[in-house]
Amino acid sequence: MTAELVRGQNHPLSQARLEIRISAGTPIVAVAALGDENGLIHGAEWVAHPGAPTQPGLEVPRQAAADHRLAVDLDAVPEAVHRVSVLLALPVGGTGPVRFGAVAAPFVAVAGLDGGEVASYTITGLEAESAVVALELYRRQGAWKVRAVGQGYAGGLAELLTDQQLPQAHQLAGSINDAVSQGLARSVQAPSPRTADGDRSRQAAAPALGPDQGGTAPQPGSVPPVSPYGGQTPGGPGQPAPQQSSYPGSAPDSDAVTQPSAPTAGGPIDYSHPRRQNAAPPPPPPTAPPAAPGQPARPVAGDATGWSMEERLYNQVWGMFEDLARTTAAYRSAVDFAESRMDKELEQVLSDPRSRIGGQGDAAREAARARHAQLVAQAREALDRDLAQLAAEADVVEPALPPAYARWDSPAWHAYRVPMELPMALRLGDLHLPEADRIRIPMLVRLPLERGLWIDSGPAGSSDGSFTDSHAMSRLAMETAVAHAARLLAVYPAGEFTVHVIDPAGSGAQPLTPLVQTGVLAAPPALGAAGVADVLGRLTQRVDLVQMAVRGGAADSLPPGFDTSQQLLIVHDFPHGFDDRAVNQLRYLADEGPAFGVHLMMVADREQSSGYGPLLDPLWRSLLRLTPVADDHLADPWVGHAWTYEPSLVPPGSQVLQQVLSQVATARTKFT
């Protein structure tokens, strides 16, 4: 799996022979520099560039190009080398762009000899810079790692090499630019396209250049390319897309293919398939007026691609989740880098006996701490800037969410009507991180549910430090389950969702009152061991029947009157009233049920259920664990965050649950 790095983040390297792939969408210069343990470049012979493309363990291209391949052999670099920096720069003296802010974000990937990418990094946030330290490979305790740097320089290669403390940096930058200019002079330009009649050559579309790239401004009425994820069109194949994580569901990837226009007389022949009519998704809705220069863009609800406003909002919520994950990861990585740098500097001070006498050591320690504080302050400033933009977007998006995505206290529920179609997703709660406690990201899961839910009713300490006892926790867990079930009933069309409840001891009677009194349950809650066996037997038989019909290709031959709606089984107070046979049936429903319309919601204490041992572990692992109180248990394998989850509960004293369920019951009566 490729590790998508953010600025300051590192990743271990398990291979010595690597290929560094660079894509920028415009010709750039690629340079690789060798540094010692302090990062110093001792001379021009430590730099591989177009004028001297090979150095020990390094080989770079000889010309500027939009795509590069750099060869690196870490075992072949000298022992004194502890760092390999990859530098990118825009050619000078040509007609191309003069700043990275005018081109697509450069993309850099580290791959092994087998072609598989180990880590990648998209360098964002560049504006006036014309040279950038993209990433660095560094040796730490005998092992090599890669770190995403993204440090830009408006003064070009000369300023970059000077900052790397290279002697005669300006002379080397001049020789690199001369070598690049000679390479461009030797290159042969492509012939101009023919327009005469009978031209049968395929013609590739030339990239559009902006006014600051040597091109002209787009003409009125022209349509810019649209990215399938909204915003600027990615500049390379590695432009990041939504990732899968423990936050389920993602926007589908699709290659946008537009219908070709008919060829005109005397024009080039169109080789596109005449019957391919896949259309790109419609563009986002009109955005707010542009912000003033230097100010961040004003957020707009639904500012994402999609066929409907619902899909646009779904994709926008996903984008907010990714943005928060990235900016927090960048902040944490920057803080870790500052701390490791300070520790190294303090270690160097203590290792020198001369610094222990007089005030020299104290001054060095104070300087190290001051540099650490400066780096942390810079990282915090960038984090606060990004969080302010995300908070503004959340304030705009939250009121625009439809009922399926909205909190229970949203005004959207006051205008609720039983839907005619199933929505894309359902909100199960909110997610947030400690660094951005004021920003809540809706936790949306795709419908129909692909995994069951486990509402943990065991005693636990919440994220705010409070402690909830077992009885209160059990009541809160059942209220959470009822809120989730009510939301599922509310977002499905009438008659397409059925809820069953198993409550062997009857201890969940009070929280279940809204479901029972409104009549939305298929039957009263099952009590005792006999009720458990009856409900599990009927649902197991239903899964068997549908499974045989689907796998036998006879899905249309189910018995007359067969209930084809989605089924939800709420199990409370497990394992009371369950024997080994019932536990096996429960596991069967958890494994096979979702694919055939039967979903499971467990409300149980993991500790009380541990007596079943290995019999219960697969069931526990197959369900999505949720808590009735805020808890930081949801892991994010994308960037390694532990997200704090808060359930979506009905505000105390609100009658919204009864009102919504009453409409569901009325619509079901009319449907039947």
MONOR-V251778 format. One record per residue. N is the residue number from 1. SS is DSSP state (H for helix, E for strand, - for the rest). Layout:
N:SS
N:SS
This chain:
1:-
2:-
3:E
4:E
5:E
6:-
7:-
8:-
9:-
10:E
11:E
12:E
13:-
14:-
15:-
16:-
17:E
18:E
19:E
20:E
21:E
22:E
23:E
24:E
25:E
26:E
27:E
28:E
29:E
30:E
31:E
32:E
33:E
34:E
35:E
36:-
37:-
38:-
39:-
40:-
41:-
42:-
43:-
44:H
45:H
46:H
47:E
48:E
49:E
50:-
51:-
52:E
53:-
54:E
55:E
56:-
57:-
58:E
59:E
60:-
61:-
62:-
63:-
64:-
65:E
66:E
67:E
68:E
69:E
70:E
71:E
72:E
73:E
74:-
75:-
76:-
77:-
78:-
79:-
80:-
81:-
82:-
83:E
84:E
85:E
86:E
87:E
88:E
89:E
90:E
91:-
92:-
93:-
94:-
95:-
96:-
97:-
98:-
99:-
100:H
101:H
102:H
103:-
104:-
105:-
106:-
107:E
108:E
109:E
110:E
111:E
112:E
113:-
114:-
115:-
116:-
117:E
118:E
119:E
120:E
121:E
122:E
123:-
124:-
125:-
126:-
127:-
128:-
129:-
130:-
131:E
132:E
133:E
134:E
135:E
136:E
137:E
138:E
139:E
140:E
141:-
142:-
143:E
144:E
145:E
146:E
147:E
148:E
149:E
150:E
151:E
152:E
153:E
154:-
155:-
156:H
157:H
158:H
159:H
160:H
161:H
162:H
163:H
164:-
165:-
166:-
167:-
168:-
169:H
170:H
171:H
172:H
173:H
174:H
175:H
176:H
177:H
178:H
179:H
180:H
181:H
182:H
183:H
184:H
185:H
186:H
187:-
188:-
189:-
190:-
191:-
192:-
193:-
194:-
195:-
196:-
197:-
198:-
199:-
200:-
201:-
202:-
203:-
204:-
205:-
206:-
207:-
208:-
209:-
210:-
211:H
212:H
213:H
214:-
215:-
216:-
217:-
218:-
219:-
220:-
221:-
222:-
223:-
224:-
225:-
226:-
227:-
228:-
229:-
230:-
231:-
232:-
233:-
234:-
235:-
236:-
237:-
238:-
239:-
240:-
241:-
242:-
243:-
244:-
245:-
246:-
247:-
248:-
249:-
250:-
251:-
252:-
253:-
254:-
255:-
256:-
257:-
258:-
259:-
260:-
261:-
262:-
263:-
264:-
265:-
266:-
267:-
268:-
269:-
270:-
271:-
272:-
273:-
274:-
275:-
276:-
277:-
278:-
279:-
280:-
281:-
282:-
283:-
284:-
285:-
286:-
287:-
288:-
289:-
290:-
291:-
292:-
293:-
294:-
295:-
296:-
297:-
298:-
299:-
300:-
301:-
302:-
303:-
304:-
305:-
306:-
307:-
308:-
309:H
310:H
311:H
312:H
313:H
314:H
315:H
316:H
317:H
318:H
319:H
320:H
321:H
322:H
323:H
324:H
325:H
326:H
327:H
328:H
329:H
330:H
331:H
332:H
333:H
334:H
335:H
336:H
337:H
338:H
339:H
340:H
341:H
342:H
343:H
344:H
345:H
346:H
347:H
348:H
349:H
350:H
351:H
352:-
353:H
354:H
355:H
356:H
357:-
358:-
359:-
360:H
361:H
362:H
363:H
364:H
365:H
366:H
367:H
368:H
369:H
370:H
371:H
372:H
373:H
374:H
375:H
376:H
377:H
378:H
379:H
380:H
381:H
382:H
383:H
384:H
385:H
386:H
387:H
388:H
389:H
390:H
391:H
392:H
393:H
394:H
395:H
396:H
397:H
398:H
399:H
400:H
401:-
402:-
403:-
404:-
405:-
406:-
407:-
408:-
409:-
410:-
411:H
412:H
413:H
414:H
415:H
416:-
417:-
418:-
419:-
420:-
421:-
422:-
423:-
424:-
425:E
426:E
427:E
428:E
429:E
430:E
431:E
432:E
433:-
434:H
435:H
436:H
437:-
438:-
439:-
440:-
441:E
442:E
443:E
444:E
445:E
446:E
447:-
448:-
449:-
450:-
451:-
452:-
453:E
454:E
455:E
456:E
457:-
458:-
459:-
460:E
461:E
462:-
463:-
464:-
465:-
466:-
467:E
468:E
469:-
470:H
471:H
472:H
473:H
474:H
475:H
476:H
477:H
478:H
479:H
480:H
481:H
482:H
483:H
484:H
485:H
486:H
487:H
488:H
489:H
490:H
491:H
492:-
493:-
494:-
495:-
496:-
497:E
498:E
499:E
500:E
501:E
502:E
503:E
504:-
505:-
506:-
507:-
508:-
509:-
510:-
511:-
512:-
513:H
514:H
515:H
516:H
517:H
518:H
519:-
520:-
521:E
522:-
523:-
524:-
525:-
526:E
527:-
528:H
529:H
530:H
531:H
532:H
533:H
534:H
535:H
536:H
537:H
538:H
539:H
540:H
541:H
542:H
543:H
544:H
545:H
546:H
547:H
548:H
549:H
550:H
551:H
552:-
553:-
554:-
555:H
556:H
557:H
558:-
559:-
560:-
561:-
562:-
563:-
564:-
565:-
566:E
567:E
568:E
569:E
570:E
571:E
572:E
573:E
574:E
575:-
576:-
577:-
578:-
579:-
580:H
581:H
582:H
583:H
584:H
585:H
586:H
587:H
588:H
589:H
590:H
591:H
592:H
593:-
594:H
595:H
596:H
597:-
598:E
599:E
600:E
601:E
602:E
603:E
604:E
605:-
606:-
607:-
608:H
609:H
610:H
611:H
612:H
613:-
614:H
615:H
616:H
617:H
618:H
619:H
620:H
621:H
622:H
623:-
624:E
625:E
626:E
627:E
628:-
629:-
630:-
631:E
632:E
633:E
634:E
635:E
636:-
637:-
638:-
639:-
640:-
641:-
642:E
643:E
644:E
645:E
646:E
647:E
648:-
649:-
650:-
651:-
652:-
653:-
654:-
655:-
656:H
657:H
658:H
659:H
660:H
661:H
662:H
663:H
664:H
665:H
666:H
667:H
668:H
669:H
670:H
671:H
672:-
